[in-house]
Amino acid sequence: MVDIPGEPFFRPDGDLLVPAPHASSPWSDQMMHGRLFGGLLARALEVEHGSEEFRFARLTIDLFRSATLDPVRVETQRVRDGRRIRVADATVYQGEKAVARASSVQLRAGEQPEGEVPTTQPWSMPEVTELGAPPSSPSAQWEAPFDMWMLDDSGALTDWSQAGSRRAWLRDTHDLVEGESMSPFVRTATAADFASPLANMPKGGNLGFINADYTLTLSRMPVAPEIGMEATGHLSDTGIATASTTFHDTQGPFGYCNVTAVATPPMS
């Protein structure tokens, strides 16, 4: 079990999940942070459709409507239950409006095939234990609900003002739901929202694109609370962006996250 010091983002109230004030977005203190939708959707899919025999191999999160700091509920549906594949969907509702949805694919775990396959290599970045305390949040208006260490090519700490490749370790500082520890799957789905700014934000830290969706593909789950992200590609034109990232933990790479994003006015 991971000890997370901050107050949870939600408390359960029957079928509803009631957000705390710190569930707010950097865009507005009355708007719910979009990263929490990924966590809520993953949590519901894992609770209602997960099993020991299957592993979540893909999770797509569609972020198509903002939500206020009011209660939400999550509904799920089993789409396919086969011998080697399980498909399930989930939707977050606020009142009668759908605000986000997910589709998931679970695959049955089995023996690894023989033979060598060209494989994504581990990165050479220092671990969080070597980096010390996380730098303070750069924004005076909004405090990020996670610790973050941004790294340059050499593994030294850096920030948004620097050009060059983007890598970061993230560690959540709040559990998602009161009385529950975040599972590795829920932690990964929550953290994955950061793949878009990591890969799409220009030098200087002004958020030019806001993510419309993201897709996680996972070969396994992370083994520690710290999740490493490495931006590996960005393309954009006419205000539409797509980007890719590789996810790491202390044992090496464990998945990828692809995002699409749309140009947005800067935060005031």
C-alpha positions as CSV (number, residue, x, y, z in Angstrom):
1,M,0.0,0.0,0.0
2,V,1.3,3.5,-0.9
3,D,1.1,6.2,1.7
4,I,-0.3,9.3,0.1
5,P,-0.4,12.4,2.4
6,G,-3.0,14.7,0.8
7,E,-6.8,14.6,1.3
8,P,-8.6,12.5,-1.3
9,F,-10.2,14.2,-4.3
10,F,-13.7,12.5,-3.8
11,R,-15.8,11.1,-1.1
12,P,-18.4,8.5,-1.9
13,D,-22.1,9.2,-1.3
14,G,-24.2,6.3,-2.5
15,D,-23.7,6.1,-6.3
16,L,-22.3,9.6,-6.4
17,L,-18.7,10.8,-5.9
18,V,-18.5,14.3,-4.3
19,P,-15.4,16.3,-5.2
20,A,-13.3,18.2,-2.7
21,P,-12.3,21.9,-3.5
22,H,-8.8,20.7,-4.5
23,A,-10.2,18.7,-7.3
24,S,-10.3,21.9,-9.2
25,S,-8.6,22.7,-12.5
26,P,-5.9,25.3,-13.3
27,W,-8.4,26.8,-15.7
28,S,-11.0,27.7,-13.0
29,D,-11.4,26.9,-9.3
30,Q,-15.0,26.0,-10.1
31,M,-14.1,23.5,-12.8
32,M,-13.1,19.9,-12.1
33,H,-9.6,18.8,-13.3
34,G,-9.8,16.6,-16.4
35,R,-7.1,14.3,-15.1
36,L,-9.5,13.0,-12.5
37,F,-11.9,11.6,-15.1
38,G,-9.2,9.2,-16.3
39,G,-8.8,8.0,-12.7
40,L,-12.5,7.6,-12.0
41,L,-13.1,5.7,-15.3
42,A,-10.2,3.4,-14.7
43,R,-11.4,2.8,-11.1
44,A,-14.9,1.9,-12.2
45,L,-13.7,-0.4,-15.0
46,E,-11.3,-2.2,-12.6
47,V,-13.8,-2.6,-9.8
48,E,-16.7,-3.8,-12.0
49,H,-14.8,-5.7,-14.8
50,G,-11.3,-6.5,-13.6
51,S,-10.2,-10.0,-12.7
52,E,-7.0,-11.9,-11.8
53,E,-6.9,-13.7,-15.2
54,F,-7.1,-10.5,-17.4
55,R,-4.8,-7.5,-17.7
56,F,-5.8,-4.0,-18.8
57,A,-3.9,-3.6,-22.1
58,R,-5.6,-0.6,-23.5
59,L,-7.5,2.4,-22.1
60,T,-8.9,5.2,-24.2
61,I,-10.2,8.3,-22.4
62,D,-12.4,10.8,-24.3
63,L,-12.5,14.3,-22.7
64,F,-15.4,16.1,-24.4
65,R,-17.1,18.3,-21.8
66,S,-15.9,20.3,-18.8
67,A,-17.5,19.6,-15.4
68,T,-18.1,21.8,-12.4
69,L,-17.2,20.9,-8.8
70,D,-20.4,19.0,-8.3
71,P,-21.1,15.3,-7.7
72,V,-20.5,12.8,-10.5
73,R,-21.3,9.2,-11.1
74,V,-19.7,6.5,-13.3
75,E,-21.7,3.9,-15.2
76,T,-20.0,0.9,-17.0
77,Q,-21.0,-1.7,-19.6
78,R,-19.5,-5.0,-20.5
79,V,-19.2,-5.1,-24.3
80,R,-17.5,-8.4,-25.0
81,D,-16.4,-11.3,-22.7
82,G,-14.3,-13.8,-24.6
83,R,-11.8,-16.4,-23.7
84,R,-8.8,-14.1,-24.3
85,I,-10.3,-10.7,-24.5
86,R,-12.7,-8.6,-22.4
87,V,-14.0,-5.2,-23.6
88,A,-15.8,-2.7,-21.3
89,D,-16.9,0.9,-21.6
90,A,-17.5,3.5,-18.9
91,T,-19.0,7.0,-18.8
92,V,-18.8,9.8,-16.2
93,Y,-22.0,11.7,-15.8
94,Q,-22.7,15.0,-14.0
95,G,-26.5,15.1,-13.6
96,E,-27.8,13.7,-16.9
97,K,-24.9,15.0,-19.0
98,A,-22.0,12.7,-20.0
99,V,-18.7,14.6,-19.5
100,A,-16.1,11.9,-20.3
101,R,-16.0,8.2,-21.4
102,A,-13.6,5.3,-21.7
103,S,-13.2,2.2,-23.6
104,S,-11.0,-0.6,-22.3
105,V,-9.5,-3.8,-23.6
106,Q,-8.3,-6.5,-21.2
107,L,-6.3,-9.5,-22.4
108,R,-5.7,-12.8,-20.7
109,A,-2.2,-13.2,-19.3
110,G,-0.2,-16.2,-20.4
111,E,3.3,-17.4,-21.3
112,Q,5.6,-15.1,-23.1
113,P,6.5,-16.3,-26.7
114,E,10.0,-17.3,-27.4
115,G,12.2,-15.2,-29.7
116,E,13.8,-11.8,-29.7
117,V,11.8,-8.7,-30.6
118,P,13.2,-5.2,-31.0
119,T,12.2,-3.6,-27.7
120,T,12.0,-0.1,-26.3
121,Q,15.0,0.4,-24.0
122,P,15.0,1.7,-20.5
123,W,15.8,5.3,-20.1
124,S,19.0,6.4,-18.3
125,M,17.3,9.0,-16.0
126,P,18.0,9.1,-12.3
127,E,15.3,7.7,-9.9
128,V,13.3,10.0,-7.6
129,T,15.3,8.8,-4.6
130,E,18.4,10.3,-6.2
131,L,16.7,13.6,-7.1
132,G,15.6,14.7,-3.7
133,A,12.6,16.7,-2.8
134,P,10.4,17.8,-5.8
135,P,10.6,21.4,-6.9
136,S,7.9,23.7,-5.8
137,S,4.9,24.3,-8.1
138,P,5.6,27.2,-10.5
139,S,2.0,28.6,-10.4
140,A,0.9,30.9,-7.6
141,Q,-2.8,30.5,-8.6
142,W,-3.0,26.7,-8.6
143,E,-1.0,24.0,-6.9
144,A,-0.5,20.8,-8.9
145,P,-1.9,17.8,-7.1
146,F,1.2,15.7,-7.8
147,D,4.9,15.9,-7.3
148,M,6.9,16.4,-10.5
149,W,10.6,16.2,-11.4
150,M,11.3,17.5,-15.0
151,L,14.6,16.3,-16.4
152,D,16.9,17.3,-19.3
153,D,18.9,15.0,-21.5
154,S,21.5,14.6,-18.9
155,G,19.1,13.7,-16.1
156,A,19.5,17.1,-14.4
157,L,16.4,18.9,-13.1
158,T,14.9,21.4,-15.5
159,D,11.7,23.3,-16.2
160,W,9.4,24.5,-18.9
161,S,11.7,27.5,-19.8
162,Q,14.2,25.1,-21.4
163,A,14.0,23.7,-24.9
164,G,14.9,20.1,-25.7
165,S,13.5,16.7,-25.0
166,R,11.0,16.3,-22.2
167,R,11.1,13.8,-19.5
168,A,9.5,13.8,-16.0
169,W,8.7,11.7,-13.0
170,L,5.2,12.2,-11.5
171,R,3.9,11.0,-8.1
172,D,0.4,11.6,-6.9
173,T,0.0,13.4,-3.6
174,H,-3.8,12.7,-3.1
175,D,-5.8,9.5,-3.3
176,L,-8.7,9.5,-5.7
177,V,-11.5,8.3,-3.4
178,E,-11.8,8.5,0.3
179,G,-11.0,5.2,2.0
180,E,-9.3,3.7,-1.0
181,S,-5.7,3.4,-2.1
182,M,-5.1,4.1,-5.8
183,S,-4.3,0.9,-7.7
184,P,-1.4,0.9,-10.2
185,F,-3.9,1.0,-13.0
186,V,-5.8,4.0,-11.5
187,R,-2.5,5.8,-10.8
188,T,-1.4,5.3,-14.4
189,A,-4.7,6.4,-15.9
190,T,-4.7,9.5,-13.7
191,A,-1.1,10.5,-14.5
192,A,-1.6,9.9,-18.2
193,D,-3.5,13.2,-18.6
194,F,0.0,14.9,-18.2
195,A,1.2,13.2,-21.4
196,S,-0.4,16.0,-23.4
197,P,1.3,19.0,-21.8
198,L,4.6,17.2,-21.5
199,A,4.7,16.5,-25.3
200,N,2.6,19.5,-26.6
201,M,3.5,22.5,-24.4
202,P,5.9,25.0,-26.1
203,K,9.0,26.3,-24.4
204,G,8.1,28.8,-21.7
205,G,5.2,26.9,-20.3
206,N,2.2,28.5,-21.9
207,L,-0.3,25.8,-22.6
208,G,-1.1,26.0,-26.3
209,F,-3.0,22.8,-26.6
210,I,-5.5,21.1,-24.4
211,N,-6.0,17.3,-24.7
212,A,-9.2,15.9,-26.3
213,D,-8.3,12.3,-25.5
214,Y,-5.5,9.9,-24.6
215,T,-4.9,6.3,-25.2
216,L,-2.8,4.1,-22.9
217,T,-1.4,0.8,-24.1
218,L,0.2,-1.2,-21.3
219,S,2.3,-4.4,-21.3
220,R,2.2,-4.4,-17.5
221,M,1.4,-2.2,-14.5
222,P,4.0,0.1,-12.8
223,V,5.7,-1.3,-9.7
224,A,6.1,2.0,-7.8
225,P,4.1,5.2,-7.1
226,E,6.4,7.2,-9.3
227,I,5.6,7.1,-13.0
228,G,8.1,8.3,-15.6
229,M,7.1,9.9,-18.8
230,E,9.2,10.6,-21.9
231,A,7.8,12.6,-24.8
232,T,8.8,10.8,-28.0
233,G,6.9,12.7,-30.7
234,H,4.8,15.8,-31.5
235,L,3.0,16.9,-34.7
236,S,0.7,19.8,-35.1
237,D,-1.0,21.9,-37.8
238,T,-4.0,24.2,-38.0
239,G,-4.4,24.1,-34.2
240,I,-4.6,20.2,-34.0
241,A,-1.9,18.2,-32.3
242,T,-1.0,14.6,-31.8
243,A,1.8,13.4,-29.6
244,S,3.3,10.2,-28.2
245,T,5.0,9.4,-24.9
246,T,6.7,6.3,-23.3
247,F,5.9,5.4,-19.7
248,H,8.6,4.1,-17.4
249,D,9.1,2.9,-13.9
250,T,12.1,1.8,-11.9
251,Q,12.2,-1.5,-13.8
252,G,12.0,0.0,-17.3
253,P,9.4,1.0,-19.9
254,F,5.9,-0.5,-19.4
255,G,3.6,1.3,-21.9
256,Y,2.8,4.1,-24.2
257,C,0.4,7.0,-24.2
258,N,-0.8,8.7,-27.4
259,V,-2.8,12.0,-27.2
260,T,-4.7,14.3,-29.5
261,A,-5.2,18.0,-28.5
262,V,-6.7,21.2,-29.8
263,A,-5.4,24.8,-29.6
264,T,-6.8,26.7,-26.7
265,P,-6.5,30.3,-25.5
266,P,-3.8,30.8,-22.8
267,M,-4.8,30.6,-19.2
268,S,-5.2,34.1,-17.7
